[in-house]
Amino acid sequence: MNYFVDERGYYGDFGGAYIPEMLYPNVEELRQKYQAIIDDEHFQAEFKALLKDYVGRPSPLYLAKRLSEKYGANIFLKREDLNHTGAHKINNTIGQILLAEKLGKKRIIAETGAGQHGVATATVCALRGLECVVYMGEVDIKRQAPNVARMKMLGATVVAATSGSKTLKDATNEAMRDWINNPVDTHYIIGSVVGPHPYPDMVAQFQSIISFETKKQLKEQTGSELADYVLACVGGGSNAMGMFYHFINDESVKLVAIEAAGKGVSSGFSAATTTLGKEGVLHGSRSILMQTDDGQVVEPHSVSAGLDYPGIGPQHAHLFKTGRGLYASITDDEALLAGRLLTQYEGIIPAIESAHAIAYLEKMTFKGGENVVICLSGRGDKDMETYMKYFNL
């Protein structure tokens, strides 16, 4: 079974490039050039140097001892929250800004939900002196105010998406419209493993540094580079794909992806795509998405802005359909309680997105001594207001 992209841009039944004619030149230029640019030794040298000296990689693989005692397994946290800007998103934006420069683009656009991708994009634009416009849902602008302030401080223009649910899906729609209207000088830095080919593959390659480092770190700490379980939260799915990437072909490693059940899978307020979704096309690729019988996208809900998305990336859809990955979901309440648990057991305040993965430990049964790696995709600074309201702090 091949779990990676083929020459047509598909992962099994999923992927492709379903795009308006106006975008064809942009996407085709990327498709023809991205792999050669990424593989170039000078590109790789600069990319790795920035990850090391600017982002602060490698991020630690931390054995959470109190959490391990509680659950009866060795719980390792891959500390993406310690990256510059506070999440995994910077890995991808560093790669894409270098790519944009190679393509001669002078203007950068992005979409963001939780704001971490927007901050990471604004950061690399400031680093390289490029214009930056970030689209963000009006609802997310209110609930992620600290990240909006950071983007503006970095010199980005933040544009509110005021249609639909006013969240990540709608911000993506607005960014796509901008790209259609500015095809020549603009590069769209998509923040997840979604969108038309080659974006899902390109973003996954940039994020694969997470699992590349993890295997080395596991070898040092356990004597084996393979874990028994690897967990990550999934919205579009970039932190999860980065966490899974170098483990995918090791069938002994169980891949566990945690979606947002919101107020409950059957509540009508959920983002549990693999449970509720059907195959279809969203934002330029064929995948699994929540939709009505006549193909209209169902509005998602999650307390975490980064998981508030009605679809998943096509590679995730393929891993789900083939059974290579286990896709489960966690409610808002379960995630918030897990966020407090991690904080009070290990002194680490996680992003609510990451807390979904922590929460799934409650649903797992261990024989004892298993090695479990959880991608701690981001830190909880941006979510403190939500935590404070929920726990009456």
PLY file of the C-alpha trace (Angstrom):
ply
format ascii 1.0
element vertex 393
property float x
property float y
property float z
element edge 392
property int vertex1
property int vertex2
end_header
0.00 0.00 0.00
1.32 3.43 -0.98
0.35 6.11 1.51
2.10 8.97 -0.27
1.22 11.13 -3.26
1.39 9.68 -6.77
2.42 11.40 -9.99
-1.18 12.61 -10.54
-1.31 14.35 -7.17
-3.52 11.72 -5.51
-3.40 9.63 -2.36
-5.51 6.68 -3.40
-8.97 8.18 -4.09
-8.12 11.58 -2.64
-6.21 14.68 -3.71
-5.92 16.29 -7.12
-6.29 19.95 -8.03
-9.89 21.14 -8.42
-9.33 24.80 -9.11
-10.78 27.74 -11.06
-9.17 28.38 -14.45
-7.73 31.66 -13.14
-5.63 29.74 -10.58
-4.33 27.14 -12.99
-1.09 29.01 -13.89
-0.17 29.51 -10.21
-0.85 25.93 -9.16
0.76 24.49 -12.28
3.89 26.58 -11.71
4.09 25.21 -8.17
3.46 21.65 -9.32
6.21 21.77 -11.90
8.82 23.45 -9.71
8.23 22.70 -6.02
10.03 19.38 -5.70
13.14 20.47 -7.56
13.31 23.64 -5.45
12.83 21.75 -2.16
15.42 19.11 -3.11
18.08 21.67 -4.07
21.01 21.45 -1.67
21.24 25.24 -1.23
17.51 25.41 -0.39
17.88 22.57 2.12
20.94 24.17 3.71
19.12 27.48 4.24
15.93 25.75 5.41
17.79 23.64 7.98
19.86 26.60 9.17
16.72 28.66 9.82
15.01 25.76 11.59
18.04 25.42 13.85
19.06 29.03 14.51
15.76 30.88 14.11
13.04 28.39 15.07
15.12 26.65 17.74
14.99 23.08 16.47
15.26 20.29 17.31
12.28 20.61 19.64
12.62 18.39 22.73
11.02 14.97 23.12
9.99 15.10 26.75
9.08 12.07 28.88
6.13 13.31 30.94
6.74 11.30 34.11
3.62 12.16 36.12
1.40 11.67 33.08
3.17 8.36 32.40
2.49 7.17 35.96
-1.19 8.11 35.64
-1.77 6.17 32.43
0.69 3.28 32.83
2.72 3.96 29.69
5.73 6.04 28.70
4.12 9.27 27.49
6.49 11.39 25.41
5.55 14.91 24.34
7.07 16.28 21.14
7.42 19.89 22.22
6.40 21.87 19.11
5.02 24.43 21.56
8.62 25.49 22.26
9.25 26.58 18.66
9.62 30.29 17.91
6.03 31.65 17.57
4.68 28.84 19.79
3.56 26.09 17.43
4.48 23.74 14.61
3.25 26.20 11.96
6.61 27.94 11.65
8.19 24.80 10.10
5.96 25.16 7.05
6.09 28.94 6.71
9.91 28.93 6.74
9.86 26.42 3.88
7.19 28.21 1.89
8.70 31.69 2.22
11.97 30.35 0.79
9.98 28.69 -1.99
8.09 31.93 -2.72
11.37 33.80 -3.05
12.66 31.21 -5.52
9.48 31.75 -7.55
9.97 35.53 -7.52
6.84 36.35 -5.50
6.74 39.66 -3.61
3.40 39.39 -1.78
2.25 36.69 0.62
-1.28 35.76 1.64
-2.45 33.21 4.19
-5.52 31.97 6.03
-5.60 31.27 9.75
-7.96 29.83 12.35
-6.30 29.76 15.75
-3.97 32.49 14.52
-0.77 30.45 14.88
-0.35 30.01 11.11
-1.08 33.71 10.64
1.55 34.63 13.22
4.06 32.23 11.65
3.39 33.67 8.19
3.65 37.27 9.42
6.88 36.31 11.17
8.62 34.94 8.08
7.37 37.87 5.98
8.95 40.25 8.48
12.10 38.15 8.40
12.36 38.36 4.60
10.79 41.80 4.05
7.71 40.72 2.08
4.17 42.13 2.16
1.79 39.97 4.21
-2.03 39.74 4.20
-3.73 37.27 6.54
-7.40 36.28 6.25
-9.09 35.27 9.50
-12.71 34.58 10.42
-14.44 37.34 12.35
-15.32 34.88 15.13
-11.70 33.71 15.37
-10.42 37.30 15.46
-12.43 37.79 18.66
-11.48 34.52 20.36
-7.80 34.66 19.36
-7.13 38.35 20.04
-3.53 37.90 21.29
-2.50 36.35 17.98
-4.24 39.11 16.00
-2.20 41.66 17.94
1.00 39.72 17.22
0.27 39.63 13.47
-0.33 43.39 13.39
2.81 44.03 15.44
4.74 42.03 12.84
3.42 44.31 10.09
0.75 42.06 8.57
-2.64 43.24 7.38
-5.39 41.13 9.00
-8.60 40.92 6.97
-11.80 39.62 8.59
-13.85 36.94 6.82
-17.47 37.84 7.52
-19.36 35.15 5.57
-20.64 31.74 6.67
-19.55 30.69 10.15
-16.84 33.40 10.05
-14.16 30.82 10.93
-11.34 28.93 9.20
-13.31 27.64 6.20
-14.44 31.15 5.35
-10.96 32.62 5.82
-9.68 30.01 3.34
-12.39 30.99 0.86
-11.34 34.65 1.09
-7.66 33.82 0.65
-8.48 31.78 -2.46
-10.41 34.75 -3.89
-7.44 37.04 -3.25
-5.12 34.64 -5.06
-7.45 34.50 -8.05
-7.40 38.31 -8.22
-3.61 38.59 -7.76
-2.14 35.61 -9.61
1.17 37.08 -10.78
2.98 38.54 -7.76
1.31 36.62 -4.90
2.11 33.31 -3.21
-0.52 31.71 -1.00
1.05 30.02 2.04
-1.58 27.41 2.90
-1.21 26.46 6.54
-2.28 22.84 6.50
-2.11 19.67 4.39
-5.17 20.78 2.42
-5.78 22.54 -0.88
-4.92 21.58 -4.44
-1.88 19.46 -5.26
0.99 20.09 -4.58
0.09 21.80 -1.27
-0.77 18.71 0.81
2.50 17.03 -0.17
4.58 20.20 0.11
3.30 21.12 3.58
3.72 17.51 4.75
7.35 17.52 3.60
8.10 20.73 5.50
6.35 19.42 8.64
8.00 16.00 8.41
10.90 17.42 10.42
8.73 16.60 13.47
8.79 12.82 12.96
12.33 12.88 11.55
13.58 14.32 14.84
11.28 12.13 16.93
12.72 8.89 15.55
16.26 10.00 16.42
15.17 11.13 19.89
13.28 7.91 20.58
16.37 5.92 19.62
18.43 7.92 22.11
15.91 7.60 24.94
14.42 4.12 24.43
16.86 2.22 22.21
14.30 2.01 19.39
13.32 4.66 16.87
9.75 3.30 16.73
6.95 4.09 19.18
3.95 1.87 19.88
1.53 4.78 19.38
1.87 8.21 17.79
-0.94 10.70 18.50
-1.81 14.14 17.16
-4.84 16.38 16.86
-6.33 16.91 13.39
-8.14 19.85 11.85
-6.78 20.07 8.33
-3.98 17.96 9.71
-0.49 19.44 9.28
0.90 18.75 12.76
-0.47 15.21 12.56
1.01 14.59 9.14
4.34 15.93 10.32
4.14 13.62 13.34
3.09 10.59 11.26
5.24 11.14 8.15
8.33 9.05 8.93
6.32 6.39 10.77
3.74 5.72 8.05
5.57 2.81 6.44
6.32 1.20 9.84
3.07 -0.75 10.24
3.92 -1.67 13.84
3.44 1.99 14.84
-0.23 2.80 15.46
-1.15 6.24 14.11
-3.92 7.93 16.10
-5.52 11.17 14.87
-7.89 13.10 17.12
-10.59 15.31 15.64
-12.84 17.79 17.43
-16.22 16.34 18.46
-17.27 19.82 19.61
-20.40 19.61 21.75
-20.81 15.97 20.73
-20.63 14.08 17.45
-24.44 13.95 17.14
-25.07 17.43 18.55
-24.98 19.35 15.28
-22.03 21.30 16.68
-19.02 19.20 15.76
-15.96 19.00 13.50
-15.58 15.19 13.58
-15.01 14.92 9.85
-14.29 11.22 9.45
-17.36 10.28 11.52
-19.77 12.76 9.95
-18.23 13.40 6.53
-18.55 12.03 3.02
-16.21 12.09 0.06
-16.27 15.30 -1.93
-14.27 18.36 -2.96
-13.27 21.17 -0.60
-10.76 23.98 -1.17
-9.22 22.44 -4.26
-8.86 18.74 -3.46
-10.97 15.62 -3.18
-11.17 14.48 0.42
-13.67 13.74 3.18
-15.78 16.65 4.39
-18.94 17.37 6.29
-21.66 18.14 3.77
-25.40 17.95 3.23
-27.03 15.47 0.85
-26.97 18.11 -1.89
-23.27 18.87 -1.36
-23.42 22.03 0.75
-20.65 22.29 3.35
-21.88 21.80 6.93
-20.60 24.45 9.34
-18.19 22.90 11.85
-17.86 23.69 15.54
-14.99 23.36 17.98
-13.87 25.30 21.02
-10.43 25.21 19.37
-10.20 27.56 16.41
-7.50 25.45 14.76
-9.74 22.34 14.59
-12.86 24.23 13.52
-12.71 22.96 9.92
-15.24 20.82 7.99
-12.70 18.60 6.19
-9.35 16.87 6.46
-6.34 16.78 4.17
-6.43 14.17 1.37
-3.54 12.16 2.80
-5.45 11.86 6.07
-8.54 10.77 4.16
-6.42 8.05 2.54
-4.95 6.90 5.88
-8.48 6.77 7.30
-10.03 4.90 4.37
-7.23 2.33 4.18
-7.30 1.80 7.94
-3.65 2.80 8.37
-4.69 5.51 10.82
-7.23 5.43 13.64
-9.37 8.58 13.57
-11.28 9.37 16.75
-12.79 12.49 18.31
-12.80 14.37 21.61
-15.41 16.88 22.85
-14.82 20.48 23.88
-15.28 19.57 27.54
-12.88 16.62 27.38
-10.22 18.74 25.68
-10.47 21.60 28.18
-10.23 19.19 31.12
-7.20 17.52 29.51
-5.59 20.93 29.05
-5.91 21.59 32.77
-4.68 18.07 33.57
-1.48 18.51 31.56
-0.94 21.94 33.08
-1.26 20.70 36.65
0.61 17.41 36.12
3.53 18.67 34.04
3.55 22.46 34.25
2.83 22.77 30.51
-0.18 24.78 29.33
-1.16 23.33 25.92
-3.08 24.87 23.07
-6.66 23.59 23.20
-5.99 21.91 19.85
-3.16 19.86 21.37
-5.27 19.12 24.46
-7.58 17.04 22.24
-4.73 14.57 21.73
-3.90 14.54 25.44
-7.57 13.83 26.22
-7.56 10.66 24.14
-5.25 8.99 26.69
-8.36 8.51 28.83
-9.82 6.27 26.13
-6.73 4.10 25.65
-5.84 0.91 27.49
-2.18 0.06 28.05
-0.60 -3.21 29.13
2.26 -1.26 30.68
5.51 0.11 29.31
4.29 1.10 25.85
5.99 4.10 24.27
3.46 6.75 23.28
4.39 9.98 21.48
1.97 12.90 21.44
2.58 15.92 19.25
2.16 18.92 21.51
1.49 21.13 18.53
1.19 24.49 20.28
1.19 26.35 23.56
-1.84 27.70 25.34
-1.02 31.41 25.62
-3.57 32.20 22.91
-6.29 30.19 24.70
-6.00 31.55 28.22
-9.21 33.55 27.99
-11.12 30.41 26.96
-9.57 28.37 29.75
-10.25 31.14 32.27
-13.92 31.38 31.32
-14.42 27.62 31.39
-12.77 27.09 34.78
-13.93 30.41 36.30
-10.36 31.45 37.01
0 1
1 2
2 3
3 4
4 5
5 6
6 7
7 8
8 9
9 10
10 11
11 12
12 13
13 14
14 15
15 16
16 17
17 18
18 19
19 20
20 21
21 22
22 23
23 24
24 25
25 26
26 27
27 28
28 29
29 30
30 31
31 32
32 33
33 34
34 35
35 36
36 37
37 38
38 39
39 40
40 41
41 42
42 43
43 44
44 45
45 46
46 47
47 48
48 49
49 50
50 51
51 52
52 53
53 54
54 55
55 56
56 57
57 58
58 59
59 60
60 61
61 62
62 63
63 64
64 65
65 66
66 67
67 68
68 69
69 70
70 71
71 72
72 73
73 74
74 75
75 76
76 77
77 78
78 79
79 80
80 81
81 82
82 83
83 84
84 85
85 86
86 87
87 88
88 89
89 90
90 91
91 92
92 93
93 94
94 95
95 96
96 97
97 98
98 99
99 100
100 101
101 102
102 103
103 104
104 105
105 106
106 107
107 108
108 109
109 110
110 111
111 112
112 113
113 114
114 115
115 116
116 117
117 118
118 119
119 120
120 121
121 122
122 123
123 124
124 125
125 126
126 127
127 128
128 129
129 130
130 131
131 132
132 133
133 134
134 135
135 136
136 137
137 138
138 139
139 140
140 141
141 142
142 143
143 144
144 145
145 146
146 147
147 148
148 149
149 150
150 151
151 152
152 153
153 154
154 155
155 156
156 157
157 158
158 159
159 160
160 161
161 162
162 163
163 164
164 165
165 166
166 167
167 168
168 169
169 170
170 171
171 172
172 173
173 174
174 175
175 176
176 177
177 178
178 179
179 180
180 181
181 182
182 183
183 184
184 185
185 186
186 187
187 188
188 189
189 190
190 191
191 192
192 193
193 194
194 195
195 196
196 197
197 198
198 199
199 200
200 201
201 202
202 203
203 204
204 205
205 206
206 207
207 208
208 209
209 210
210 211
211 212
212 213
213 214
214 215
215 216
216 217
217 218
218 219
219 220
220 221
221 222
222 223
223 224
224 225
225 226
226 227
227 228
228 229
229 230
230 231
231 232
232 233
233 234
234 235
235 236
236 237
237 238
238 239
239 240
240 241
241 242
242 243
243 244
244 245
245 246
246 247
247 248
248 249
249 250
250 251
251 252
252 253
253 254
254 255
255 256
256 257
257 258
258 259
259 260
260 261
261 262
262 263
263 264
264 265
265 266
266 267
267 268
268 269
269 270
270 271
271 272
272 273
273 274
274 275
275 276
276 277
277 278
278 279
279 280
280 281
281 282
282 283
283 284
284 285
285 286
286 287
287 288
288 289
289 290
290 291
291 292
292 293
293 294
294 295
295 296
296 297
297 298
298 299
299 300
300 301
301 302
302 303
303 304
304 305
305 306
306 307
307 308
308 309
309 310
310 311
311 312
312 313
313 314
314 315
315 316
316 317
317 318
318 319
319 320
320 321
321 322
322 323
323 324
324 325
325 326
326 327
327 328
328 329
329 330
330 331
331 332
332 333
333 334
334 335
335 336
336 337
337 338
338 339
339 340
340 341
341 342
342 343
343 344
344 345
345 346
346 347
347 348
348 349
349 350
350 351
351 352
352 353
353 354
354 355
355 356
356 357
357 358
358 359
359 360
360 361
361 362
362 363
363 364
364 365
365 366
366 367
367 368
368 369
369 370
370 371
371 372
372 373
373 374
374 375
375 376
376 377
377 378
378 379
379 380
380 381
381 382
382 383
383 384
384 385
385 386
386 387
387 388
388 389
389 390
390 391
391 392
